[in-house]
């Protein structure tokens, strides 16, 4: 039973540490730093930024951006789709000024220049695999896995109580205790008529 107890403790600790780490990365750090967390869904920036990574985007003044910076931009106005690519050319003469971008893993540059108004920020940091973990935890498979893990923890707790090695620990209210223990027996007052 000790093995089951240790396994349950380790599993619970691992789930809590991973959960707290995700909360810290996806909620606390962005609020403290003013960054925006986004998940990378494609391999266009590999090996620099892996598929499934979370990038923290730092809002910046587009005038401060330089060739080589990795930026995130909105594909089109009112469209909730973003691309994270590297600036390879700055075009100050266009109206509005724009950037030519390219994914590190792509053969050629992006077809359309990125106007400064579409830029949402510069990549501050990227953390591999966290986006994949976040998608897993919030998806159907993740919810099912968490339910199974919770069930296993509950089952472990129940089995631990059933198979306790010390019978005195298992005795609860209303159950018999050791009759040889003088403090374990009490004299109850008599109720009713005496005969």
FIBATI-666886 format. One record per atom (N, C-alpha, C): atom name; x, y, z; residue in one letter. Coordinates in steps of 0.2 Angstrom, whole numbers, plus 5000, padded with zeros to 4 digits. Layout:
// FIBATI-666886
{"CA",{X,Y,Z},"a"}
...
END
This chain:
// FIBATI-666886
{"N",{5004,4994,5000},"x"}
{"CA",{5000,5000,5000},"x"}
{"C",{5004,5006,5000},"x"}
{"N",{5010,5006,5003},"x"}
{"CA",{5015,5011,5002},"x"}
{"C",{5016,5014,4995},"x"}
{"N",{5017,5009,4991},"x"}
{"CA",{5019,5011,4984},"x"}
{"C",{5013,5015,4981},"x"}
{"N",{5007,5012,4982},"x"}
{"CA",{5001,5016,4980},"x"}
{"C",{5000,5023,4983},"x"}
{"N",{5002,5024,4989},"x"}
{"CA",{5002,5030,4992},"x"}
{"C",{5007,5035,4989},"x"}
{"N",{5013,5032,4988},"x"}
{"CA",{5018,5036,4985},"x"}
{"C",{5016,5038,4978},"x"}
{"N",{5014,5033,4974},"x"}
{"CA",{5012,5035,4967},"x"}
{"C",{5006,5040,4967},"x"}
{"N",{5002,5039,4971},"x"}
{"CA",{4996,5044,4971},"x"}
{"C",{4999,5051,4973},"x"}
{"N",{5003,5052,4978},"x"}
{"CA",{5006,5058,4980},"x"}
{"C",{5010,5061,4974},"x"}
{"N",{5014,5057,4971},"x"}
{"CA",{5018,5059,4965},"x"}
{"C",{5014,5062,4960},"x"}
{"N",{5009,5058,4958},"x"}
{"CA",{5004,5060,4953},"x"}
{"C",{5001,5066,4954},"x"}
{"N",{4998,5067,4960},"x"}
{"CA",{4995,5073,4962},"x"}
{"C",{4999,5079,4962},"x"}
{"N",{5006,5078,4965},"x"}
{"CA",{5010,5084,4965},"x"}
{"C",{5012,5086,4958},"x"}
{"N",{5013,5081,4953},"x"}
{"CA",{5015,5082,4946},"x"}
{"C",{5009,5086,4943},"x"}
{"N",{5003,5084,4944},"x"}
{"CA",{4998,5088,4941},"x"}
{"C",{4997,5095,4943},"x"}
{"N",{4998,5096,4950},"x"}
{"CA",{4998,5102,4953},"x"}
{"C",{5003,5107,4950},"x"}
{"N",{5010,5104,4950},"x"}
{"CA",{5015,5108,4948},"x"}
{"C",{5014,5110,4941},"x"}
{"N",{5012,5106,4936},"x"}
{"CA",{5011,5107,4929},"x"}
{"C",{5005,5113,4929},"x"}
{"N",{5000,5111,4932},"x"}
{"CA",{4994,5116,4932},"x"}
{"C",{4996,5123,4934},"x"}
{"N",{5000,5123,4940},"x"}
{"CA",{5002,5130,4942},"x"}
{"C",{5007,5133,4938},"x"}
{"N",{5011,5129,4935},"x"}
{"CA",{5016,5132,4930},"x"}
{"C",{5013,5135,4924},"x"}
{"N",{5007,5131,4921},"x"}
{"CA",{5003,5134,4916},"x"}
{"C",{5000,5140,4918},"x"}
{"N",{4997,5141,4924},"x"}
{"CA",{4994,5147,4926},"x"}
{"C",{4998,5152,4926},"x"}
{"N",{5004,5151,4929},"x"}
{"CA",{5009,5156,4930},"x"}
{"C",{5011,5159,4923},"x"}
{"N",{5013,5154,4918},"x"}
{"CA",{5015,5157,4912},"x"}
{"C",{5010,5160,4908},"x"}
{"N",{5003,5157,4908},"x"}
{"CA",{4998,5160,4904},"x"}
{"C",{4994,5166,4907},"x"}
{"N",{4994,5167,4913},"x"}
{"CA",{4990,5172,4917},"x"}
{"C",{4995,5177,4920},"x"}
{"N",{4999,5174,4925},"x"}
{"CA",{5002,5179,4929},"x"}
{"C",{5008,5183,4926},"x"}
{"N",{5012,5179,4922},"x"}
{"CA",{5018,5182,4919},"x"}
{"C",{5015,5188,4914},"x"}
{"N",{5010,5186,4909},"x"}
{"CA",{5008,5191,4905},"x"}
{"C",{5005,5197,4908},"x"}
{"N",{5002,5196,4914},"x"}
{"CA",{4999,5202,4917},"x"}
{"C",{5004,5206,4920},"x"}
{"N",{5009,5203,4923},"x"}
{"CA",{5015,5206,4926},"x"}
{"C",{5019,5210,4921},"x"}
{"N",{5020,5207,4915},"x"}
{"CA",{5024,5210,4910},"x"}
{"C",{5021,5214,4905},"x"}
{"N",{5014,5214,4904},"x"}
{"CA",{5011,5217,4899},"x"}
{"C",{5011,5214,4892},"x"}
{"N",{5013,5207,4892},"x"}
{"CA",{5013,5204,4886},"x"}
{"C",{5007,5200,4885},"x"}
{"N",{5006,5197,4879},"x"}
{"CA",{5000,5193,4876},"x"}
{"C",{5003,5186,4875},"x"}
{"N",{5000,5181,4878},"x"}
{"CA",{5002,5174,4876},"x"}
{"C",{4998,5172,4870},"x"}
{"N",{5001,5169,4865},"x"}
{"CA",{4998,5166,4859},"x"}
{"C",{5002,5159,4858},"x"}
{"N",{4998,5155,4855},"x"}
{"CA",{5001,5148,4853},"x"}
{"C",{5002,5148,4846},"x"}
{"N",{5008,5145,4845},"x"}
{"CA",{5011,5144,4838},"x"}
{"C",{5008,5138,4835},"x"}
{"N",{5004,5138,4829},"x"}
{"CA",{5001,5132,4827},"x"}
{"C",{5005,5129,4821},"x"}
{"N",{5009,5132,4818},"x"}
{"CA",{5013,5130,4812},"x"}
{"C",{5020,5130,4813},"x"}
{"N",{5024,5126,4808},"x"}
{"CA",{5031,5126,4809},"x"}
{"C",{5035,5131,4805},"x"}
{"N",{5032,5136,4803},"x"}
{"CA",{5035,5141,4799},"x"}
{"C",{5041,5145,4802},"x"}
{"N",{5041,5145,4808},"x"}
{"CA",{5047,5148,4812},"x"}
{"C",{5052,5143,4815},"x"}
{"N",{5051,5136,4813},"x"}
{"CA",{5056,5131,4816},"x"}
{"C",{5062,5132,4813},"x"}
{"N",{5068,5131,4816},"x"}
{"CA",{5068,5128,4823},"x"}
{"C",{5069,5134,4828},"x"}
{"N",{5068,5140,4826},"x"}
{"CA",{5068,5146,4831},"x"}
{"C",{5063,5145,4836},"x"}
{"N",{5056,5144,4833},"x"}
{"CA",{5050,5144,4837},"x"}
{"C",{5047,5137,4835},"x"}
{"N",{5046,5133,4839},"x"}
{"CA",{5043,5126,4838},"x"}
{"C",{5036,5127,4837},"x"}
{"N",{5033,5122,4833},"x"}
{"CA",{5025,5121,4833},"x"}
{"C",{5023,5119,4840},"x"}
{"N",{5018,5122,4843},"x"}
{"CA",{5015,5121,4849},"x"}
{"C",{5018,5125,4855},"x"}
{"N",{5023,5130,4853},"x"}
{"CA",{5026,5134,4858},"x"}
{"C",{5021,5140,4860},"x"}
{"N",{5022,5143,4865},"x"}
{"CA",{5018,5149,4867},"x"}
{"C",{5023,5154,4866},"x"}
{"N",{5021,5160,4863},"x"}
{"CA",{5025,5166,4862},"x"}
{"C",{5022,5171,4866},"x"}
{"N",{5026,5175,4870},"x"}
{"CA",{5023,5181,4874},"x"}
{"C",{5025,5187,4869},"x"}
{"N",{5020,5190,4867},"x"}
{"CA",{5021,5196,4863},"x"}
{"C",{5021,5202,4867},"x"}
{"N",{5026,5206,4866},"x"}
{"CA",{5027,5213,4869},"x"}
{"C",{5024,5218,4864},"x"}
{"N",{5019,5222,4866},"x"}
{"CA",{5017,5227,4862},"x"}
{"C",{5023,5233,4862},"x"}
{"N",{5024,5235,4855},"x"}
{"CA",{5029,5240,4854},"x"}
{"C",{5027,5245,4849},"x"}
{"N",{5031,5250,4849},"x"}
{"CA",{5030,5255,4844},"x"}
{"C",{5033,5253,4838},"x"}
{"N",{5029,5252,4832},"x"}
{"CA",{5032,5249,4826},"x"}
{"C",{5038,5253,4823},"x"}
{"N",{5038,5259,4825},"x"}
{"CA",{5044,5263,4823},"x"}
{"C",{5051,5261,4826},"x"}
{"N",{5050,5257,4831},"x"}
{"CA",{5056,5255,4834},"x"}
{"C",{5059,5248,4832},"x"}
{"N",{5054,5245,4828},"x"}
{"CA",{5056,5238,4825},"x"}
{"C",{5062,5238,4820},"x"}
{"N",{5066,5233,4820},"x"}
{"CA",{5072,5233,4815},"x"}
{"C",{5071,5226,4811},"x"}
{"N",{5075,5226,4806},"x"}
{"CA",{5076,5220,4802},"x"}
{"C",{5079,5214,4807},"x"}
{"N",{5076,5208,4807},"x"}
{"CA",{5078,5203,4811},"x"}
{"C",{5074,5202,4817},"x"}
{"N",{5070,5207,4819},"x"}
{"CA",{5065,5206,4824},"x"}
{"C",{5059,5201,4822},"x"}
{"N",{5057,5197,4827},"x"}
{"CA",{5051,5193,4826},"x"}
{"C",{5045,5196,4828},"x"}
{"N",{5040,5197,4824},"x"}
{"CA",{5034,5201,4826},"x"}
{"C",{5028,5196,4825},"x"}
{"N",{5023,5198,4828},"x"}
{"CA",{5016,5195,4827},"x"}
{"C",{5012,5200,4824},"x"}
{"N",{5008,5198,4819},"x"}
{"CA",{5004,5203,4816},"x"}
{"C",{4997,5200,4814},"x"}
{"N",{4992,5204,4814},"x"}
{"CA",{4985,5202,4812},"x"}
{"C",{4985,5201,4805},"x"}
{"N",{4982,5195,4802},"x"}
{"CA",{4981,5194,4795},"x"}
{"C",{4977,5199,4792},"x"}
{"N",{4971,5201,4795},"x"}
{"CA",{4967,5206,4792},"x"}
{"C",{4963,5209,4797},"x"}
{"N",{4960,5215,4796},"x"}
{"CA",{4956,5218,4801},"x"}
{"C",{4950,5214,4803},"x"}
{"N",{4948,5214,4809},"x"}
{"CA",{4943,5210,4812},"x"}
{"C",{4943,5203,4811},"x"}
{"N",{4949,5200,4810},"x"}
{"CA",{4950,5193,4809},"x"}
{"C",{4955,5191,4815},"x"}
{"N",{4952,5186,4819},"x"}
{"CA",{4956,5184,4825},"x"}
{"C",{4961,5178,4822},"x"}
{"N",{4966,5180,4818},"x"}
{"CA",{4971,5176,4816},"x"}
{"C",{4977,5180,4815},"x"}
{"N",{4983,5177,4818},"x"}
{"CA",{4989,5180,4819},"x"}
{"C",{4995,5176,4816},"x"}
{"N",{5000,5179,4813},"x"}
{"CA",{5006,5176,4810},"x"}
{"C",{5012,5179,4814},"x"}
{"N",{5016,5174,4816},"x"}
{"CA",{5023,5177,4819},"x"}
{"C",{5028,5175,4814},"x"}
{"N",{5031,5180,4811},"x"}
{"CA",{5037,5179,4807},"x"}
{"C",{5042,5185,4808},"x"}
{"N",{5048,5184,4805},"x"}
{"CA",{5054,5188,4806},"x"}
{"C",{5054,5194,4800},"x"}
{"N",{5055,5200,4802},"x"}
{"CA",{5056,5206,4798},"x"}
{"C",{5062,5205,4794},"x"}
{"N",{5061,5205,4787},"x"}
{"CA",{5068,5204,4783},"x"}
{"C",{5069,5211,4779},"x"}
{"N",{5064,5215,4778},"x"}
{"CA",{5065,5222,4775},"x"}
{"C",{5060,5227,4778},"x"}
{"N",{5062,5233,4779},"x"}
{"CA",{5057,5238,4781},"x"}
{"C",{5056,5243,4775},"x"}
{"N",{5050,5244,4774},"x"}
{"CA",{5048,5248,4768},"x"}
{"C",{5045,5255,4771},"x"}
{"N",{5049,5260,4773},"x"}
{"CA",{5047,5266,4775},"x"}
{"C",{5043,5270,4770},"x"}
{"N",{5044,5269,4764},"x"}
{"CA",{5041,5273,4758},"x"}
{"C",{5034,5271,4757},"x"}
{"N",{5032,5266,4759},"x"}
{"CA",{5025,5264,4757},"x"}
{"C",{5020,5268,4762},"x"}
{"N",{5014,5268,4760},"x"}
{"CA",{5009,5272,4764},"x"}
{"C",{5003,5267,4766},"x"}
{"N",{5003,5265,4772},"x"}
{"CA",{5007,5267,4778},"x"}
{"C",{5013,5263,4777},"x"}
{"N",{5019,5264,4781},"x"}
{"CA",{5025,5261,4781},"x"}
{"C",{5023,5253,4782},"x"}
{"N",{5027,5249,4780},"x"}
{"CA",{5026,5242,4780},"x"}
{"C",{5032,5238,4781},"x"}
{"N",{5032,5231,4783},"x"}
{"CA",{5037,5227,4784},"x"}
{"C",{5036,5221,4779},"x"}
{"N",{5042,5218,4776},"x"}
{"CA",{5042,5212,4773},"x"}
{"C",{5044,5207,4778},"x"}
{"N",{5040,5201,4778},"x"}
{"CA",{5042,5196,4783},"x"}
{"C",{5043,5189,4780},"x"}
{"N",{5046,5185,4784},"x"}
{"CA",{5047,5178,4781},"x"}
{"C",{5047,5174,4787},"x"}
{"N",{5044,5168,4787},"x"}
{"CA",{5045,5163,4792},"x"}
{"C",{5052,5159,4791},"x"}
{"N",{5056,5158,4796},"x"}
{"CA",{5063,5155,4796},"x"}
{"C",{5063,5149,4792},"x"}
{"N",{5058,5145,4792},"x"}
{"CA",{5057,5139,4789},"x"}
{"C",{5054,5139,4782},"x"}
{"N",{5052,5145,4780},"x"}
{"CA",{5049,5145,4773},"x"}
{"C",{5054,5147,4768},"x"}
{"N",{5053,5145,4762},"x"}
{"CA",{5058,5146,4756},"x"}
{"C",{5058,5153,4754},"x"}
{"N",{5052,5156,4754},"x"}
{"CA",{5052,5163,4752},"x"}
{"C",{5049,5168,4757},"x"}
{"N",{5049,5174,4755},"x"}
{"CA",{5046,5179,4759},"x"}
{"C",{5038,5179,4759},"x"}
{"N",{5035,5182,4764},"x"}
{"CA",{5027,5182,4764},"x"}
{"C",{5025,5186,4758},"x"}
{"N",{5019,5184,4755},"x"}
{"CA",{5017,5188,4749},"x"}
{"C",{5015,5195,4750},"x"}
{"N",{5012,5196,4755},"x"}
{"CA",{5009,5203,4756},"x"}
{"C",{5014,5207,4762},"x"}
{"N",{5016,5213,4760},"x"}
{"CA",{5019,5217,4766},"x"}
{"C",{5014,5218,4772},"x"}
{"N",{5017,5219,4777},"x"}
{"CA",{5013,5219,4784},"x"}
{"C",{5013,5227,4785},"x"}
{"N",{5007,5230,4785},"x"}
{"CA",{5007,5237,4787},"x"}
{"C",{5008,5238,4794},"x"}
{"N",{5011,5244,4796},"x"}
{"CA",{5012,5245,4803},"x"}
{"C",{5006,5244,4808},"x"}
{"N",{5000,5246,4805},"x"}
{"CA",{4994,5245,4809},"x"}
{"C",{4992,5238,4811},"x"}
{"N",{4995,5233,4807},"x"}
{"CA",{4993,5226,4808},"x"}
{"C",{4998,5223,4814},"x"}
{"N",{5003,5226,4815},"x"}
{"CA",{5008,5223,4820},"x"}
{"C",{5005,5223,4827},"x"}
{"N",{5005,5218,4830},"x"}
{"CA",{5002,5217,4837},"x"}
{"C",{5008,5217,4842},"x"}
{"N",{5014,5216,4840},"x"}
{"CA",{5020,5216,4845},"x"}
{"C",{5026,5212,4842},"x"}
{"N",{5031,5212,4847},"x"}
{"CA",{5037,5209,4845},"x"}
{"C",{5037,5203,4850},"x"}
{"N",{5040,5197,4848},"x"}
{"CA",{5041,5191,4852},"x"}
{"C",{5046,5193,4857},"x"}
{"N",{5043,5192,4864},"x"}
{"CA",{5047,5194,4870},"x"}
{"C",{5051,5187,4872},"x"}
{"N",{5047,5182,4872},"x"}
{"CA",{5050,5175,4874},"x"}
{"C",{5045,5170,4871},"x"}
{"N",{5048,5164,4869},"x"}
{"CA",{5044,5158,4867},"x"}
{"C",{5046,5152,4872},"x"}
{"N",{5041,5149,4873},"x"}
{"CA",{5041,5143,4878},"x"}
{"C",{5039,5137,4874},"x"}
{"N",{5043,5132,4872},"x"}
{"CA",{5041,5126,4868},"x"}
{"C",{5036,5122,4872},"x"}
{"N",{5032,5119,4868},"x"}
{"CA",{5027,5113,4871},"x"}
{"C",{5021,5116,4875},"x"}
{"N",{5022,5122,4878},"x"}
{"CA",{5017,5124,4882},"x"}
{"C",{5010,5125,4879},"x"}
{"N",{5010,5127,4873},"x"}
{"CA",{5004,5128,4869},"x"}
{"C",{5001,5121,4868},"x"}
{"N",{5005,5116,4866},"x"}
{"CA",{5002,5110,4865},"x"}
{"C",{4999,5107,4872},"x"}
{"N",{5002,5108,4877},"x"}
{"CA",{5000,5106,4884},"x"}
{"C",{4993,5110,4885},"x"}
{"N",{4993,5116,4884},"x"}
{"CA",{4987,5120,4885},"x"}
{"C",{4981,5117,4881},"x"}
{"N",{4982,5116,4875},"x"}
{"CA",{4977,5113,4870},"x"}
{"C",{4975,5107,4873},"x"}
{"N",{4980,5103,4875},"x"}
{"CA",{4978,5096,4878},"x"}
{"C",{4973,5097,4884},"x"}
{"N",{4975,5101,4888},"x"}
{"CA",{4972,5101,4895},"x"}
{"C",{4965,5104,4894},"x"}
{"N",{4964,5109,4889},"x"}
{"CA",{4957,5112,4888},"x"}
{"C",{4953,5108,4883},"x"}
{"N",{4956,5103,4879},"x"}
{"CA",{4952,5099,4874},"x"}
{"C",{4949,5094,4877},"x"}
{"N",{4945,5090,4873},"x"}
{"CA",{4941,5084,4876},"x"}
{"C",{4946,5079,4879},"x"}
{"N",{4951,5077,4875},"x"}
{"CA",{4956,5072,4877},"x"}
{"C",{4959,5074,4884},"x"}
{"N",{4961,5080,4885},"x"}
{"CA",{4963,5083,4891},"x"}
{"C",{4958,5082,4897},"x"}
{"N",{4952,5084,4896},"x"}
{"CA",{4947,5084,4901},"x"}
{"C",{4946,5077,4903},"x"}
{"N",{4946,5072,4898},"x"}
{"CA",{4945,5065,4899},"x"}
{"C",{4950,5063,4904},"x"}
{"N",{4956,5064,4902},"x"}
{"CA",{4962,5062,4905},"x"}
{"C",{4962,5065,4913},"x"}
{"N",{4960,5071,4913},"x"}
{"CA",{4960,5074,4920},"x"}
{"C",{4955,5070,4924},"x"}
{"N",{4949,5068,4921},"x"}
{"CA",{4944,5065,4925},"x"}
{"C",{4946,5058,4927},"x"}
{"N",{4950,5054,4922},"x"}
{"CA",{4953,5048,4924},"x"}
{"C",{4958,5048,4930},"x"}
{"N",{4962,5054,4929},"x"}
{"CA",{4967,5054,4935},"x"}
{"C",{4964,5056,4941},"x"}
{"N",{4959,5060,4941},"x"}
{"CA",{4955,5061,4947},"x"}
{"C",{4952,5055,4950},"x"}
{"N",{4949,5051,4946},"x"}
{"CA",{4946,5045,4948},"x"}
{"C",{4951,5040,4951},"x"}
{"N",{4957,5040,4948},"x"}
{"CA",{4962,5036,4950},"x"}
{"C",{4965,5038,4957},"x"}
{"N",{4965,5044,4958},"x"}
{"CA",{4967,5047,4965},"x"}
{"C",{4961,5045,4970},"x"}
{"N",{4955,5046,4968},"x"}
{"CA",{4950,5044,4972},"x"}
{"C",{4950,5037,4974},"x"}
{"N",{4951,5032,4969},"x"}
{"CA",{4951,5025,4970},"x"}
{"C",{4957,5023,4974},"x"}
{"N",{4963,5027,4973},"x"}
{"CA",{4968,5026,4978},"x"}
{"C",{4967,5027,4985},"x"}
{"N",{4963,5033,4986},"x"}
{"CA",{4962,5035,4993},"x"}
{"C",{4957,5029,4996},"x"}
{"N",{4952,5027,4992},"x"}
{"CA",{4947,5022,4995},"x"}
{"C",{4951,5016,4996},"x"}
{"N",{4955,5013,4992},"x"}
{"CA",{4959,5007,4993},"x"}
{"C",{4963,5008,4999},"x"}
{"N",{4966,5013,5000},"x"}
{"CA",{4971,5015,5006},"x"}
{"C",{4967,5014,5012},"x"}
{"N",{4961,5016,5012},"x"}
{"CA",{4956,5016,5018},"x"}
{"C",{4954,5008,5019},"x"}
{"N",{4953,5005,5014},"x"}
{"CA",{4950,4998,5015},"x"}
{"C",{4956,4993,5017},"x"}
{"N",{4962,4994,5014},"x"}
{"CA",{4967,4990,5016},"x"}
{"C",{4972,4992,5021},"x"}
{"N",{4970,4996,5025},"x"}
{"CA",{4975,4999,5031},"x"}
{"C",{4977,4993,5035},"x"}
{"N",{4984,4993,5036},"x"}
{"CA",{4987,4987,5040},"x"}
{"C",{4985,4987,5047},"x"}
{"N",{4984,4993,5050},"x"}
{"CA",{4983,4994,5057},"x"}
{"C",{4975,4994,5058},"x"}
{"N",{4972,4989,5061},"x"}
{"CA",{4965,4988,5062},"x"}
{"C",{4962,4994,5067},"x"}
{"N",{4966,4996,5071},"x"}
{"CA",{4964,5001,5076},"x"}
{"C",{4963,5008,5072},"x"}
{"N",{4967,5009,5067},"x"}
{"CA",{4966,5015,5063},"x"}
{"C",{4960,5015,5059},"x"}
{"N",{4958,5009,5057},"x"}
{"CA",{4952,5008,5053},"x"}
{"C",{4945,5009,5057},"x"}
{"N",{4946,5007,5063},"x"}
{"CA",{4940,5008,5067},"x"}
{"C",{4937,5015,5068},"x"}
{"N",{4931,5016,5066},"x"}
{"CA",{4929,5023,5066},"x"}
{"C",{4923,5023,5071},"x"}
{"N",{4919,5029,5071},"x"}
{"CA",{4914,5029,5076},"x"}
{"C",{4909,5024,5076},"x"}
{"N",{4907,5021,5081},"x"}
{"CA",{4902,5016,5081},"x"}
{"C",{4905,5009,5080},"x"}
{"N",{4911,5008,5079},"x"}
{"CA",{4915,5002,5078},"x"}
{"C",{4918,5000,5084},"x"}
{"N",{4919,4993,5085},"x"}
{"CA",{4922,4990,5091},"x"}
{"C",{4929,4992,5091},"x"}
{"N",{4932,4994,5097},"x"}
{"CA",{4939,4995,5098},"x"}
{"C",{4942,4989,5102},"x"}
{"N",{4948,4989,5104},"x"}
{"CA",{4951,4984,5107},"x"}
{"C",{4948,4983,5114},"x"}
{"N",{4945,4977,5115},"x"}
{"CA",{4941,4976,5122},"x"}
{"C",{4946,4975,5128},"x"}
{"N",{4953,4974,5126},"x"}
{"CA",{4958,4973,5132},"x"}
{"C",{4960,4980,5134},"x"}
{"N",{4958,4985,5131},"x"}
{"CA",{4961,4992,5133},"x"}
{"C",{4955,4994,5138},"x"}
{"N",{4958,4996,5144},"x"}
{"CA",{4953,4998,5149},"x"}
{"C",{4950,5005,5148},"x"}
{"N",{4953,5009,5144},"x"}
{"CA",{4951,5015,5142},"x"}
{"C",{4946,5015,5136},"x"}
{"N",{4946,5009,5133},"x"}
{"CA",{4942,5009,5127},"x"}
{"C",{4935,5007,5129},"x"}
{"N",{4933,5004,5135},"x"}
{"CA",{4927,5003,5137},"x"}
{"C",{4924,5008,5142},"x"}
{"N",{4917,5009,5141},"x"}
{"CA",{4914,5014,5145},"x"}
{"C",{4908,5010,5148},"x"}
{"N",{4906,5012,5154},"x"}
{"CA",{4900,5010,5157},"x"}
{"C",{4894,5015,5155},"x"}
{"N",{4889,5013,5152},"x"}
{"CA",{4884,5017,5150},"x"}
{"C",{4879,5017,5155},"x"}
{"N",{4875,5023,5157},"x"}
{"CA",{4870,5023,5162},"x"}
{"C",{4864,5019,5159},"x"}
{"N",{4861,5016,5164},"x"}
{"CA",{4855,5011,5162},"x"}
{"C",{4849,5016,5161},"x"}
{"N",{4845,5014,5156},"x"}
{"CA",{4839,5018,5154},"x"}
{"C",{4833,5013,5155},"x"}
{"N",{4828,5016,5158},"x"}
{"CA",{4822,5012,5158},"x"}
{"C",{4821,5009,5165},"x"}
{"N",{4816,5005,5166},"x"}
{"CA",{4814,5002,5172},"x"}
{"C",{4819,4996,5174},"x"}
{"N",{4820,4996,5181},"x"}
{"CA",{4824,4991,5183},"x"}
{"C",{4820,4985,5185},"x"}
{"N",{4822,4979,5184},"x"}
{"CA",{4818,4973,5186},"x"}
{"C",{4821,4970,5192},"x"}
END
